[in-house]
């Protein structure tokens, strides 16, 4: 079977083209909400049941998200269900968000920190990272105690690792060679 990214790309691009002047942020939120539900293993099993109709699956997803889906999101969901691509919906959401962010000149940044960052620290960190990467960043923070100290940042295919764990690994390599 083809990679999920390959399967998801046409759906994400079609939704992006259909957005036009609509509020892409609201659409992105709904796509992510639907994708979170679609990633549930029990829902995927229900959708795979030949007795479950596409309408039943769509109604279930819509009911779990607890919001009235915008027509474009409803159409995307229906298309994914009818084409057996429900499993690709989380990747569709990720690619759609990347397209919207790219249009706005914003990039997703995954920040891993050994300790929780308070809002002021996060704002300072993001400001420094925006200068370093030369882009506007939308940061998502994850606490990873294994880093011991410092942070690890991933923006697209670029990685900045200033963690204590990375420094210890560098020292280990230098001492063993």
Secondary structure, DSSP 8 states (H G I E B T S, - for coil): ---HHHHHHHHHHHHHHHHTTS-HHHHHHHHHHHHHHHT-HHHHHHHH-TTS-HHHHHHHHHHHHTS---HHHHHHHHHHHHTT-GGGHHHHHHHHHHHHHHHHTEEEEEEEESS---HHHHHHHHHHHHHHHTSEEEEEEEE-GGG-SSEEEEETTEEEE--HHHHHHHHHHHHH-
